Amino acid sequence: MRGYIFLEGGAEFGGQMAGPDKRAIELAGGSDVQVSIVPTAAFPDKNHQRAGQSGVRWFERLGARHVTLLPLIDQLQPINFL
């Protein structure tokens, strides 16, 4: 499967990001391209579902027809660097 990755923060689903986000949709293949929202950065405050839905609504408003939420977070795992 071939595709593109576009990284963006949840606070960017609005305001002046409309132009760049519309361009990203266009470059990826247009309004029929599959857009998947993976809200991983919002996990620590348990906001990932709400942030993900915000991203889905944002890209749908920009004209993307196939937008899905991929809540890939299961649980926070501590990292031991020692």
Secondary structure, DSSP 8 states (H G I E B T S, - for coil): ---------GGGSSGGGHHHHHHHHHHHTSTTSEEEE---TTGGGT-HHHHHHHHHHHHHHTT-SEEEE-------------
